[in-house]
Amino acid sequence: MTVATLSSKFQLGIPKAVRDELGLKSGQKFTVIVKGSVIELVPVRSMDEMRGLLRGASTLEVRDRRDRF
């Protein structure tokens, strides 16, 4: 488990092991999501980075008009 400390200026450093594993870069932006007492940092991706993300995804469980009233 990796630990980070909140500074007196409310800044949080992301440990090098996590940065390397996720391929994070300096200046990268994050969306901050609060779920109860948990804070999630989700990297903001450009449309170019998202291209092909869902390639090969199954559409078998996609809703269709049969389950609507």
LINDA-V487296 format. One record per backbone hydrogen bond with DSSP energy under -1.0 kcal/mol. CO is the residue of the C=O (numbers start at 1). NH is the residue of the N-H. Records with the same first field share a line. If there is no record, write none. Layout:
CO->NH, NH
This chain:
7->10
11->7
15->19
16->20
17->21
18->22
19->23, 24
25->28
29->44
31->42
33->40
35->38
38->35
40->33
42->31
46->50
50->53
52->55
54->57
59->62
64->67
65->68
